[in-house]
Amino acid sequence: MVSTASKPFQVLQRLAHISFWTLIVVIPFRYRIILQARPVGTIYSDFTDFLIFASDIALALTLPLWIAGKALNKEPLKRGPFFVTIPLIAFTFMSGLSVIDSVDPLLSASHVVRLACWQG
């Protein structure tokens, strides 16, 4: 059987699969890079520091590779079932609204961005 998919598409698809499985593997380990340490008394530093997790890096690789593969193969993106999509959009929107009244708006905004990327 001859594959009709182009070689670049196959490479992108393979790289997307590898980065996705890397994402699945590293999620529970919570490996992180501290972008900015902001110690606040006895509060656990993961709650106040700006962090980037290994899973964030894997996701940042997975999404563009997957989208590029879809674009190369001219496949449309699907939004998923209505009963899942609407609550996720509402949850992300409400998270964005919480930045307005936050004690630490910059940290809250960074969490909203991470949430939006994970749900993307």
Jmol script that loads the backbone (N, CA, C; Angstrom):
load data "model"
ATOM      1  N   MET A   1       0.846  -1.186   0.000  1.00  0.00           N
ATOM      2  CA  MET A   1       0.000   0.000   0.000  1.00  0.00           C
ATOM      3  C   MET A   1       0.887   1.244   0.000  1.00  0.00           C
ATOM      4  N   VAL A   2       0.612   2.161  -0.900  1.00  0.00           N
ATOM      5  CA  VAL A   2       1.403   3.367  -1.048  1.00  0.00           C
ATOM      6  C   VAL A   2       0.740   4.490  -0.266  1.00  0.00           C
ATOM      7  N   SER A   3       1.524   5.169   0.547  1.00  0.00           N
ATOM      8  CA  SER A   3       1.013   6.285   1.340  1.00  0.00           C
ATOM      9  C   SER A   3       0.908   7.527   0.471  1.00  0.00           C
ATOM     10  N   THR A   4      -0.204   8.251   0.607  1.00  0.00           N
ATOM     11  CA  THR A   4      -0.384   9.481  -0.164  1.00  0.00           C
ATOM     12  C   THR A   4       0.122  10.699   0.598  1.00  0.00           C
ATOM     13  N   ALA A   5       0.496  10.514   1.857  1.00  0.00           N
ATOM     14  CA  ALA A   5       0.986  11.638   2.667  1.00  0.00           C
ATOM     15  C   ALA A   5       2.397  12.015   2.228  1.00  0.00           C
ATOM     16  N   SER A   6       2.673  13.312   2.244  1.00  0.00           N
ATOM     17  CA  SER A   6       3.992  13.801   1.855  1.00  0.00           C
ATOM     18  C   SER A   6       5.022  13.496   2.940  1.00  0.00           C
ATOM     19  N   LYS A   7       6.274  13.490   2.537  1.00  0.00           N
ATOM     20  CA  LYS A   7       7.365  13.217   3.476  1.00  0.00           C
ATOM     21  C   LYS A   7       7.420  14.265   4.595  1.00  0.00           C
ATOM     22  N   PRO A   8       7.305  15.581   4.291  1.00  0.00           N
ATOM     23  CA  PRO A   8       7.306  16.569   5.391  1.00  0.00           C
ATOM     24  C   PRO A   8       6.161  16.352   6.379  1.00  0.00           C
ATOM     25  N   PHE A   9       4.985  15.967   5.856  1.00  0.00           N
ATOM     26  CA  PHE A   9       3.857  15.694   6.744  1.00  0.00           C
ATOM     27  C   PHE A   9       4.175  14.532   7.671  1.00  0.00           C
ATOM     28  N   GLN A  10       4.748  13.463   7.126  1.00  0.00           N
ATOM     29  CA  GLN A  10       5.089  12.298   7.932  1.00  0.00           C
ATOM     30  C   GLN A  10       6.111  12.645   9.011  1.00  0.00           C
ATOM     31  N   VAL A  11       7.087  13.484   8.660  1.00  0.00           N
ATOM     32  CA  VAL A  11       8.097  13.901   9.641  1.00  0.00           C
ATOM     33  C   VAL A  11       7.451  14.729  10.750  1.00  0.00           C
ATOM     34  N   LEU A  12       6.603  15.694  10.362  1.00  0.00           N
ATOM     35  CA  LEU A  12       5.923  16.524  11.358  1.00  0.00           C
ATOM     36  C   LEU A  12       5.015  15.681  12.251  1.00  0.00           C
ATOM     37  N   GLN A  13       4.315  14.737  11.635  1.00  0.00           N
ATOM     38  CA  GLN A  13       3.424  13.882  12.403  1.00  0.00           C
ATOM     39  C   GLN A  13       4.214  13.032  13.399  1.00  0.00           C
ATOM     40  N   ARG A  14       5.334  12.506  12.961  1.00  0.00           N
ATOM     41  CA  ARG A  14       6.180  11.688  13.833  1.00  0.00           C
ATOM     42  C   ARG A  14       6.738  12.527  14.992  1.00  0.00           C
ATOM     43  N   LEU A  15       7.227  13.741  14.685  1.00  0.00           N
ATOM     44  CA  LEU A  15       7.748  14.622  15.729  1.00  0.00           C
ATOM     45  C   LEU A  15       6.646  15.033  16.710  1.00  0.00           C
ATOM     46  N   ALA A  16       5.440  15.287  16.197  1.00  0.00           N
ATOM     47  CA  ALA A  16       4.312  15.637  17.068  1.00  0.00           C
ATOM     48  C   ALA A  16       3.974  14.478  18.001  1.00  0.00           C
ATOM     49  N   HIS A  17       3.998  13.251  17.472  1.00  0.00           N
ATOM     50  CA  HIS A  17       3.730  12.083  18.315  1.00  0.00           C
ATOM     51  C   HIS A  17       4.802  11.919  19.394  1.00  0.00           C
ATOM     52  N   ILE A  18       6.048  12.109  19.017  1.00  0.00           N
ATOM     53  CA  ILE A  18       7.142  11.982  19.992  1.00  0.00           C
ATOM     54  C   ILE A  18       7.012  13.032  21.088  1.00  0.00           C
ATOM     55  N   SER A  19       6.744  14.283  20.703  1.00  0.00           N
ATOM     56  CA  SER A  19       6.619  15.340  21.712  1.00  0.00           C
ATOM     57  C   SER A  19       5.370  15.138  22.565  1.00  0.00           C
ATOM     58  N   PHE A  20       4.296  14.597  21.980  1.00  0.00           N
ATOM     59  CA  PHE A  20       3.085  14.316  22.756  1.00  0.00           C
ATOM     60  C   PHE A  20       3.355  13.236  23.803  1.00  0.00           C
ATOM     61  N   TRP A  21       4.024  12.161  23.401  1.00  0.00           N
ATOM     62  CA  TRP A  21       4.316  11.091  24.357  1.00  0.00           C
ATOM     63  C   TRP A  21       5.308  11.562  25.410  1.00  0.00           C
ATOM     64  N   THR A  22       6.205  12.463  25.036  1.00  0.00           N
ATOM     65  CA  THR A  22       7.099  13.064  26.018  1.00  0.00           C
ATOM     66  C   THR A  22       6.280  13.854  27.038  1.00  0.00           C
ATOM     67  N   LEU A  23       5.299  14.592  26.542  1.00  0.00           N
ATOM     68  CA  LEU A  23       4.390  15.348  27.413  1.00  0.00           C
ATOM     69  C   LEU A  23       3.697  14.422  28.404  1.00  0.00           C
ATOM     70  N   ILE A  24       3.154  13.315  27.925  1.00  0.00           N
ATOM     71  CA  ILE A  24       2.458  12.368  28.792  1.00  0.00           C
ATOM     72  C   ILE A  24       3.398  11.820  29.864  1.00  0.00           C
ATOM     73  N   VAL A  25       4.634  11.538  29.487  1.00  0.00           N
ATOM     74  CA  VAL A  25       5.591  10.952  30.429  1.00  0.00           C
ATOM     75  C   VAL A  25       6.038  11.962  31.486  1.00  0.00           C
ATOM     76  N   VAL A  26       6.286  13.223  31.100  1.00  0.00           N
ATOM     77  CA  VAL A  26       6.862  14.179  32.062  1.00  0.00           C
ATOM     78  C   VAL A  26       5.837  14.884  32.942  1.00  0.00           C
ATOM     79  N   ILE A  27       4.556  14.820  32.629  1.00  0.00           N
ATOM     80  CA  ILE A  27       3.538  15.514  33.434  1.00  0.00           C
ATOM     81  C   ILE A  27       3.639  15.177  34.924  1.00  0.00           C
ATOM     82  N   PRO A  28       3.692  13.917  35.324  1.00  0.00           N
ATOM     83  CA  PRO A  28       3.675  13.645  36.769  1.00  0.00           C
ATOM     84  C   PRO A  28       4.949  14.018  37.521  1.00  0.00           C
ATOM     85  N   PHE A  29       6.038  14.259  36.821  1.00  0.00           N
ATOM     86  CA  PHE A  29       7.296  14.502  37.517  1.00  0.00           C
ATOM     87  C   PHE A  29       7.503  15.946  37.953  1.00  0.00           C
ATOM     88  N   ARG A  30       6.769  16.867  37.401  1.00  0.00           N
ATOM     89  CA  ARG A  30       6.814  18.283  37.789  1.00  0.00           C
ATOM     90  C   ARG A  30       8.210  18.894  37.720  1.00  0.00           C
ATOM     91  N   TYR A  31       9.014  18.451  36.744  1.00  0.00           N
ATOM     92  CA  TYR A  31      10.296  19.114  36.500  1.00  0.00           C
ATOM     93  C   TYR A  31      10.000  20.540  36.090  1.00  0.00           C
ATOM     94  N   ARG A  32      10.746  21.485  36.638  1.00  0.00           N
ATOM     95  CA  ARG A  32      10.443  22.884  36.340  1.00  0.00           C
ATOM     96  C   ARG A  32      11.704  23.735  36.313  1.00  0.00           C
ATOM     97  N   ILE A  33      11.586  24.828  35.583  1.00  0.00           N
ATOM     98  CA  ILE A  33      12.635  25.843  35.532  1.00  0.00           C
ATOM     99  C   ILE A  33      12.035  27.083  36.187  1.00  0.00           C
ATOM    100  N   ILE A  34      12.767  27.670  37.114  1.00  0.00           N
ATOM    101  CA  ILE A  34      12.286  28.891  37.765  1.00  0.00           C
ATOM    102  C   ILE A  34      12.674  30.075  36.883  1.00  0.00           C
ATOM    103  N   LEU A  35      11.664  30.746  36.329  1.00  0.00           N
ATOM    104  CA  LEU A  35      11.914  31.911  35.498  1.00  0.00           C
ATOM    105  C   LEU A  35      12.187  33.144  36.353  1.00  0.00           C
ATOM    106  N   GLN A  36      11.439  33.261  37.435  1.00  0.00           N
ATOM    107  CA  GLN A  36      11.650  34.370  38.366  1.00  0.00           C
ATOM    108  C   GLN A  36      11.234  33.914  39.762  1.00  0.00           C
ATOM    109  N   ALA A  37      12.181  33.880  40.670  1.00  0.00           N
ATOM    110  CA  ALA A  37      11.890  33.518  42.061  1.00  0.00           C
ATOM    111  C   ALA A  37      11.321  34.741  42.778  1.00  0.00           C
ATOM    112  N   ARG A  38      10.221  34.530  43.479  1.00  0.00           N
ATOM    113  CA  ARG A  38       9.592  35.609  44.234  1.00  0.00           C
ATOM    114  C   ARG A  38       9.184  35.078  45.602  1.00  0.00           C
ATOM    115  N   PRO A  39      10.153  34.878  46.493  1.00  0.00           N
ATOM    116  CA  PRO A  39       9.818  34.317  47.812  1.00  0.00           C
ATOM    117  C   PRO A  39       8.919  35.263  48.609  1.00  0.00           C
ATOM    118  N   VAL A  40       7.903  34.670  49.243  1.00  0.00           N
ATOM    119  CA  VAL A  40       6.979  35.431  50.075  1.00  0.00           C
ATOM    120  C   VAL A  40       6.816  34.690  51.393  1.00  0.00           C
ATOM    121  N   GLY A  41       7.655  35.026  52.352  1.00  0.00           N
ATOM    122  CA  GLY A  41       7.553  34.432  53.687  1.00  0.00           C
ATOM    123  C   GLY A  41       7.580  32.921  53.660  1.00  0.00           C
ATOM    124  N   THR A  42       6.569  32.317  54.311  1.00  0.00           N
ATOM    125  CA  THR A  42       6.521  30.863  54.437  1.00  0.00           C
ATOM    126  C   THR A  42       5.628  30.204  53.382  1.00  0.00           C
ATOM    127  N   ILE A  43       5.188  30.968  52.382  1.00  0.00           N
ATOM    128  CA  ILE A  43       4.342  30.408  51.318  1.00  0.00           C
ATOM    129  C   ILE A  43       5.215  29.559  50.393  1.00  0.00           C
ATOM    130  N   TYR A  44       4.718  28.385  50.042  1.00  0.00           N
ATOM    131  CA  TYR A  44       5.431  27.474  49.141  1.00  0.00           C
ATOM    132  C   TYR A  44       5.769  28.204  47.839  1.00  0.00           C
ATOM    133  N   SER A  45       7.027  28.158  47.456  1.00  0.00           N
ATOM    134  CA  SER A  45       7.515  28.973  46.335  1.00  0.00           C
ATOM    135  C   SER A  45       6.845  28.649  45.003  1.00  0.00           C
ATOM    136  N   ASP A  46       6.346  27.436  44.794  1.00  0.00           N
ATOM    137  CA  ASP A  46       5.660  27.116  43.531  1.00  0.00           C
ATOM    138  C   ASP A  46       4.388  27.942  43.362  1.00  0.00           C
ATOM    139  N   PHE A  47       3.853  28.470  44.457  1.00  0.00           N
ATOM    140  CA  PHE A  47       2.641  29.287  44.369  1.00  0.00           C
ATOM    141  C   PHE A  47       2.940  30.737  44.004  1.00  0.00           C
ATOM    142  N   THR A  48       4.172  31.175  44.189  1.00  0.00           N
ATOM    143  CA  THR A  48       4.492  32.590  43.965  1.00  0.00           C
ATOM    144  C   THR A  48       5.517  32.821  42.855  1.00  0.00           C
ATOM    145  N   ASP A  49       6.327  31.816  42.532  1.00  0.00           N
ATOM    146  CA  ASP A  49       7.359  31.979  41.507  1.00  0.00           C
ATOM    147  C   ASP A  49       6.770  31.839  40.102  1.00  0.00           C
ATOM    148  N   PHE A  50       7.441  32.453  39.134  1.00  0.00           N
ATOM    149  CA  PHE A  50       7.103  32.227  37.735  1.00  0.00           C
ATOM    150  C   PHE A  50       7.892  31.007  37.285  1.00  0.00           C
ATOM    151  N   LEU A  51       7.161  29.966  36.852  1.00  0.00           N
ATOM    152  CA  LEU A  51       7.780  28.689  36.519  1.00  0.00           C
ATOM    153  C   LEU A  51       7.424  28.284  35.094  1.00  0.00           C
ATOM    154  N   ILE A  52       8.286  27.471  34.505  1.00  0.00           N
ATOM    155  CA  ILE A  52       7.940  26.778  33.269  1.00  0.00           C
ATOM    156  C   ILE A  52       8.257  25.313  33.518  1.00  0.00           C
ATOM    157  N   PHE A  53       7.270  24.481  33.274  1.00  0.00           N
ATOM    158  CA  PHE A  53       7.402  23.059  33.546  1.00  0.00           C
ATOM    159  C   PHE A  53       7.857  22.318  32.291  1.00  0.00           C
ATOM    160  N   ALA A  54       8.450  21.149  32.480  1.00  0.00           N
ATOM    161  CA  ALA A  54       8.862  20.319  31.344  1.00  0.00           C
ATOM    162  C   ALA A  54       7.651  19.994  30.474  1.00  0.00           C
ATOM    163  N   SER A  55       6.504  19.802  31.097  1.00  0.00           N
ATOM    164  CA  SER A  55       5.285  19.520  30.327  1.00  0.00           C
ATOM    165  C   SER A  55       4.876  20.723  29.480  1.00  0.00           C
ATOM    166  N   ASP A  56       5.125  21.939  29.958  1.00  0.00           N
ATOM    167  CA  ASP A  56       4.839  23.139  29.159  1.00  0.00           C
ATOM    168  C   ASP A  56       5.710  23.177  27.904  1.00  0.00           C
ATOM    169  N   ILE A  57       6.972  22.807  28.072  1.00  0.00           N
ATOM    170  CA  ILE A  57       7.900  22.800  26.934  1.00  0.00           C
ATOM    171  C   ILE A  57       7.472  21.738  25.922  1.00  0.00           C
ATOM    172  N   ALA A  58       7.104  20.554  26.421  1.00  0.00           N
ATOM    173  CA  ALA A  58       6.647  19.490  25.520  1.00  0.00           C
ATOM    174  C   ALA A  58       5.371  19.903  24.795  1.00  0.00           C
ATOM    175  N   LEU A  59       4.469  20.575  25.499  1.00  0.00           N
ATOM    176  CA  LEU A  59       3.241  21.051  24.866  1.00  0.00           C
ATOM    177  C   LEU A  59       3.541  22.133  23.837  1.00  0.00           C
ATOM    178  N   ALA A  60       4.502  23.007  24.168  1.00  0.00           N
ATOM    179  CA  ALA A  60       4.893  24.075  23.232  1.00  0.00           C
ATOM    180  C   ALA A  60       5.508  23.501  21.952  1.00  0.00           C
ATOM    181  N   LEU A  61       6.036  22.308  22.018  1.00  0.00           N
ATOM    182  CA  LEU A  61       6.530  21.623  20.819  1.00  0.00           C
ATOM    183  C   LEU A  61       5.406  20.868  20.106  1.00  0.00           C
ATOM    184  N   THR A  62       4.548  20.221  20.872  1.00  0.00           N
ATOM    185  CA  THR A  62       3.500  19.382  20.296  1.00  0.00           C
ATOM    186  C   THR A  62       2.512  20.185  19.457  1.00  0.00           C
ATOM    187  N   LEU A  63       1.983  21.270  20.014  1.00  0.00           N
ATOM    188  CA  LEU A  63       0.933  22.015  19.317  1.00  0.00           C
ATOM    189  C   LEU A  63       1.372  22.574  17.959  1.00  0.00           C
ATOM    190  N   PRO A  64       2.509  23.286  17.864  1.00  0.00           N
ATOM    191  CA  PRO A  64       2.897  23.795  16.545  1.00  0.00           C
ATOM    192  C   PRO A  64       3.197  22.679  15.533  1.00  0.00           C
ATOM    193  N   LEU A  65       3.815  21.588  15.994  1.00  0.00           N
ATOM    194  CA  LEU A  65       4.091  20.481  15.085  1.00  0.00           C
ATOM    195  C   LEU A  65       2.798  19.852  14.580  1.00  0.00           C
ATOM    196  N   TRP A  66       1.837  19.682  15.462  1.00  0.00           N
ATOM    197  CA  TRP A  66       0.559  19.094  15.091  1.00  0.00           C
ATOM    198  C   TRP A  66      -0.208  20.019  14.139  1.00  0.00           C
ATOM    199  N   ILE A  67      -0.240  21.316  14.445  1.00  0.00           N
ATOM    200  CA  ILE A  67      -0.952  22.270  13.590  1.00  0.00           C
ATOM    201  C   ILE A  67      -0.278  22.388  12.226  1.00  0.00           C
ATOM    202  N   ALA A  68       1.062  22.402  12.207  1.00  0.00           N
ATOM    203  CA  ALA A  68       1.779  22.463  10.928  1.00  0.00           C
ATOM    204  C   ALA A  68       1.499  21.214  10.099  1.00  0.00           C
ATOM    205  N   GLY A  69       1.460  20.059  10.737  1.00  0.00           N
ATOM    206  CA  GLY A  69       1.138  18.825  10.022  1.00  0.00           C
ATOM    207  C   GLY A  69      -0.261  18.861   9.444  1.00  0.00           C
ATOM    208  N   LYS A  70      -1.214  19.369  10.223  1.00  0.00           N
ATOM    209  CA  LYS A  70      -2.595  19.510   9.728  1.00  0.00           C
ATOM    210  C   LYS A  70      -2.644  20.458   8.531  1.00  0.00           C
ATOM    211  N   ALA A  71      -1.925  21.579   8.633  1.00  0.00           N
ATOM    212  CA  ALA A  71      -1.916  22.560   7.542  1.00  0.00           C
ATOM    213  C   ALA A  71      -1.279  21.976   6.281  1.00  0.00           C
ATOM    214  N   LEU A  72      -0.193  21.235   6.453  1.00  0.00           N
ATOM    215  CA  LEU A  72       0.491  20.623   5.313  1.00  0.00           C
ATOM    216  C   LEU A  72      -0.386  19.584   4.621  1.00  0.00           C
ATOM    217  N   ASN A  73      -1.153  18.844   5.407  1.00  0.00           N
ATOM    218  CA  ASN A  73      -2.019  17.802   4.862  1.00  0.00           C
ATOM    219  C   ASN A  73      -3.401  18.351   4.494  1.00  0.00           C
ATOM    220  N   LYS A  74      -3.599  19.646   4.710  1.00  0.00           N
ATOM    221  CA  LYS A  74      -4.859  20.342   4.411  1.00  0.00           C
ATOM    222  C   LYS A  74      -6.064  19.713   5.121  1.00  0.00           C
ATOM    223  N   GLU A  75      -5.834  19.331   6.368  1.00  0.00           N
ATOM    224  CA  GLU A  75      -6.923  18.800   7.188  1.00  0.00           C
ATOM    225  C   GLU A  75      -7.504  19.933   8.037  1.00  0.00           C
ATOM    226  N   PRO A  76      -8.823  20.014   8.137  1.00  0.00           N
ATOM    227  CA  PRO A  76      -9.409  21.061   8.978  1.00  0.00           C
ATOM    228  C   PRO A  76      -9.256  20.721  10.468  1.00  0.00           C
ATOM    229  N   LEU A  77      -9.160  21.767  11.284  1.00  0.00           N
ATOM    230  CA  LEU A  77      -9.146  21.577  12.737  1.00  0.00           C
ATOM    231  C   LEU A  77     -10.580  21.432  13.216  1.00  0.00           C
ATOM    232  N   LYS A  78     -10.811  20.512  14.137  1.00  0.00           N
ATOM    233  CA  LYS A  78     -12.151  20.296  14.687  1.00  0.00           C
ATOM    234  C   LYS A  78     -12.162  20.788  16.122  1.00  0.00           C
ATOM    235  N   ARG A  79     -13.263  21.383  16.536  1.00  0.00           N
ATOM    236  CA  ARG A  79     -13.325  21.965  17.880  1.00  0.00           C
ATOM    237  C   ARG A  79     -13.729  20.971  18.950  1.00  0.00           C
ATOM    238  N   GLY A  80     -14.238  19.841  18.615  1.00  0.00           N
ATOM    239  CA  GLY A  80     -14.641  18.858  19.615  1.00  0.00           C
ATOM    240  C   GLY A  80     -16.117  18.974  19.940  1.00  0.00           C
ATOM    241  N   PRO A  81     -16.610  18.127  20.838  1.00  0.00           N
ATOM    242  CA  PRO A  81     -18.038  18.136  21.165  1.00  0.00           C
ATOM    243  C   PRO A  81     -18.455  19.417  21.891  1.00  0.00           C
ATOM    244  N   PHE A  82     -19.647  19.859  21.582  1.00  0.00           N
ATOM    245  CA  PHE A  82     -20.209  21.084  22.136  1.00  0.00           C
ATOM    246  C   PHE A  82     -20.229  21.074  23.663  1.00  0.00           C
ATOM    247  N   PHE A  83     -20.618  19.937  24.259  1.00  0.00           N
ATOM    248  CA  PHE A  83     -20.758  19.861  25.717  1.00  0.00           C
ATOM    249  C   PHE A  83     -19.421  19.912  26.452  1.00  0.00           C
ATOM    250  N   VAL A  84     -18.306  19.790  25.741  1.00  0.00           N
ATOM    251  CA  VAL A  84     -16.986  19.929  26.348  1.00  0.00           C
ATOM    252  C   VAL A  84     -16.392  21.292  25.998  1.00  0.00           C
ATOM    253  N   THR A  85     -16.572  21.716  24.764  1.00  0.00           N
ATOM    254  CA  THR A  85     -15.978  22.962  24.287  1.00  0.00           C
ATOM    255  C   THR A  85     -16.497  24.189  25.042  1.00  0.00           C
ATOM    256  N   ILE A  86     -17.797  24.296  25.192  1.00  0.00           N
ATOM    257  CA  ILE A  86     -18.389  25.481  25.838  1.00  0.00           C
ATOM    258  C   ILE A  86     -17.934  25.633  27.297  1.00  0.00           C
ATOM    259  N   PRO A  87     -17.981  24.584  28.124  1.00  0.00           N
ATOM    260  CA  PRO A  87     -17.483  24.749  29.502  1.00  0.00           C
ATOM    261  C   PRO A  87     -16.001  25.119  29.568  1.00  0.00           C
ATOM    262  N   LEU A  88     -15.173  24.579  28.667  1.00  0.00           N
ATOM    263  CA  LEU A  88     -13.747  24.925  28.671  1.00  0.00           C
ATOM    264  C   LEU A  88     -13.539  26.393  28.309  1.00  0.00           C
ATOM    265  N   ILE A  89     -14.288  26.869  27.332  1.00  0.00           N
ATOM    266  CA  ILE A  89     -14.196  28.283  26.956  1.00  0.00           C
ATOM    267  C   ILE A  89     -14.673  29.158  28.121  1.00  0.00           C
ATOM    268  N   ALA A  90     -15.771  28.776  28.749  1.00  0.00           N
ATOM    269  CA  ALA A  90     -16.301  29.549  29.885  1.00  0.00           C
ATOM    270  C   ALA A  90     -15.320  29.553  31.057  1.00  0.00           C
ATOM    271  N   PHE A  91     -14.711  28.412  31.329  1.00  0.00           N
ATOM    272  CA  PHE A  91     -13.741  28.306  32.423  1.00  0.00           C
ATOM    273  C   PHE A  91     -12.533  29.206  32.164  1.00  0.00           C
ATOM    274  N   THR A  92     -12.037  29.198  30.941  1.00  0.00           N
ATOM    275  CA  THR A  92     -10.901  30.045  30.585  1.00  0.00           C
ATOM    276  C   THR A  92     -11.281  31.522  30.674  1.00  0.00           C
ATOM    277  N   PHE A  93     -12.466  31.870  30.203  1.00  0.00           N
ATOM    278  CA  PHE A  93     -12.943  33.257  30.275  1.00  0.00           C
ATOM    279  C   PHE A  93     -13.070  33.719  31.725  1.00  0.00           C
ATOM    280  N   MET A  94     -13.646  32.882  32.583  1.00  0.00           N
ATOM    281  CA  MET A  94     -13.809  33.244  33.998  1.00  0.00           C
ATOM    282  C   MET A  94     -12.438  33.375  34.678  1.00  0.00           C
ATOM    283  N   SER A  95     -11.492  32.542  34.286  1.00  0.00           N
ATOM    284  CA  SER A  95     -10.132  32.666  34.820  1.00  0.00           C
ATOM    285  C   SER A  95      -9.534  34.007  34.432  1.00  0.00           C
ATOM    286  N   GLY A  96      -9.772  34.412  33.201  1.00  0.00           N
ATOM    287  CA  GLY A  96      -9.296  35.720  32.737  1.00  0.00           C
ATOM    288  C   GLY A  96      -9.919  36.859  33.531  1.00  0.00           C
ATOM    289  N   LEU A  97     -11.195  36.735  33.865  1.00  0.00           N
ATOM    290  CA  LEU A  97     -11.856  37.774  34.667  1.00  0.00           C
ATOM    291  C   LEU A  97     -11.272  37.856  36.076  1.00  0.00           C
ATOM    292  N   SER A  98     -10.797  36.740  36.587  1.00  0.00           N
ATOM    293  CA  SER A  98     -10.260  36.735  37.949  1.00  0.00           C
ATOM    294  C   SER A  98      -8.976  37.550  38.071  1.00  0.00           C
ATOM    295  N   VAL A  99      -8.327  37.822  36.955  1.00  0.00           N
ATOM    296  CA  VAL A  99      -7.095  38.629  36.968  1.00  0.00           C
ATOM    297  C   VAL A  99      -7.397  40.048  37.459  1.00  0.00           C
ATOM    298  N   ILE A 100      -8.587  40.539  37.154  1.00  0.00           N
ATOM    299  CA  ILE A 100      -8.965  41.913  37.509  1.00  0.00           C
ATOM    300  C   ILE A 100      -8.887  42.155  39.012  1.00  0.00           C
ATOM    301  N   ASP A 101      -9.340  41.187  39.801  1.00  0.00           N
ATOM    302  CA  ASP A 101      -9.413  41.352  41.253  1.00  0.00           C
ATOM    303  C   ASP A 101      -8.355  40.535  41.996  1.00  0.00           C
ATOM    304  N   SER A 102      -7.315  40.148  41.309  1.00  0.00           N
ATOM    305  CA  SER A 102      -6.299  39.286  41.896  1.00  0.00           C
ATOM    306  C   SER A 102      -5.351  40.063  42.808  1.00  0.00           C
ATOM    307  N   VAL A 103      -4.821  39.374  43.805  1.00  0.00           N
ATOM    308  CA  VAL A 103      -3.800  39.948  44.677  1.00  0.00           C
ATOM    309  C   VAL A 103      -2.489  40.103  43.905  1.00  0.00           C
ATOM    310  N   ASP A 104      -2.230  39.182  42.977  1.00  0.00           N
ATOM    311  CA  ASP A 104      -1.025  39.207  42.146  1.00  0.00           C
ATOM    312  C   ASP A 104      -1.448  39.066  40.676  1.00  0.00           C
ATOM    313  N   PRO A 105      -1.875  40.166  40.042  1.00  0.00           N
ATOM    314  CA  PRO A 105      -2.425  40.095  38.689  1.00  0.00           C
ATOM    315  C   PRO A 105      -1.469  39.514  37.645  1.00  0.00           C
ATOM    316  N   LEU A 106      -0.179  39.796  37.761  1.00  0.00           N
ATOM    317  CA  LEU A 106       0.775  39.287  36.784  1.00  0.00           C
ATOM    318  C   LEU A 106       0.870  37.759  36.852  1.00  0.00           C
ATOM    319  N   LEU A 107       0.925  37.217  38.051  1.00  0.00           N
ATOM    320  CA  LEU A 107       0.971  35.763  38.216  1.00  0.00           C
ATOM    321  C   LEU A 107      -0.344  35.124  37.763  1.00  0.00           C
ATOM    322  N   SER A 108      -1.455  35.757  38.083  1.00  0.00           N
ATOM    323  CA  SER A 108      -2.760  35.249  37.643  1.00  0.00           C
ATOM    324  C   SER A 108      -2.857  35.239  36.122  1.00  0.00           C
ATOM    325  N   ALA A 109      -2.373  36.299  35.497  1.00  0.00           N
ATOM    326  CA  ALA A 109      -2.396  36.374  34.030  1.00  0.00           C
ATOM    327  C   ALA A 109      -1.532  35.280  33.413  1.00  0.00           C
ATOM    328  N   SER A 110      -0.392  35.002  34.023  1.00  0.00           N
ATOM    329  CA  SER A 110       0.462  33.932  33.482  1.00  0.00           C
ATOM    330  C   SER A 110      -0.227  32.578  33.596  1.00  0.00           C
ATOM    331  N   HIS A 111      -0.992  32.369  34.657  1.00  0.00           N
ATOM    332  CA  HIS A 111      -1.729  31.112  34.795  1.00  0.00           C
ATOM    333  C   HIS A 111      -2.871  31.027  33.780  1.00  0.00           C
ATOM    334  N   VAL A 112      -3.496  32.148  33.489  1.00  0.00           N
ATOM    335  CA  VAL A 112      -4.553  32.158  32.466  1.00  0.00           C
ATOM    336  C   VAL A 112      -3.963  31.796  31.100  1.00  0.00           C
ATOM    337  N   VAL A 113      -2.797  32.324  30.799  1.00  0.00           N
ATOM    338  CA  VAL A 113      -2.139  32.007  29.524  1.00  0.00           C
ATOM    339  C   VAL A 113      -1.807  30.512  29.466  1.00  0.00           C
ATOM    340  N   ARG A 114      -1.255  29.963  30.549  1.00  0.00           N
ATOM    341  CA  ARG A 114      -0.950  28.529  30.581  1.00  0.00           C
ATOM    342  C   ARG A 114      -2.223  27.702  30.419  1.00  0.00           C
ATOM    343  N   LEU A 115      -3.303  28.108  31.088  1.00  0.00           N
ATOM    344  CA  LEU A 115      -4.568  27.397  30.990  1.00  0.00           C
ATOM    345  C   LEU A 115      -5.094  27.433  29.558  1.00  0.00           C
ATOM    346  N   ALA A 116      -5.034  28.592  28.925  1.00  0.00           N
ATOM    347  CA  ALA A 116      -5.504  28.731  27.546  1.00  0.00           C
ATOM    348  C   ALA A 116      -4.680  27.864  26.595  1.00  0.00           C
ATOM    349  N   CYS A 117      -3.389  27.782  26.832  1.00  0.00           N
ATOM    350  CA  CYS A 117      -2.530  26.939  25.981  1.00  0.00           C
ATOM    351  C   CYS A 117      -2.839  25.473  26.170  1.00  0.00           C
ATOM    352  N   TRP A 118      -3.058  25.056  27.411  1.00  0.00           N
ATOM    353  CA  TRP A 118      -3.351  23.647  27.663  1.00  0.00           C
ATOM    354  C   TRP A 118      -4.687  23.244  27.067  1.00  0.00           C
ATOM    355  N   GLN A 119      -5.645  24.181  27.029  1.00  0.00           N
ATOM    356  CA  GLN A 119      -6.949  23.844  26.487  1.00  0.00           C
ATOM    357  C   GLN A 119      -7.004  24.062  24.976  1.00  0.00           C
ATOM    358  N   GLY A 120      -5.961  24.722  24.442  1.00  0.00           N
ATOM    359  CA  GLY A 120      -5.938  25.039  23.017  1.00  0.00           C
ATOM    360  C   GLY A 120      -6.055  23.828  22.190  1.00  0.00           C
TER     361      GLY A 120
END
end "model"
wireframe off; spacefill off
backbone 0.3
color backbone group
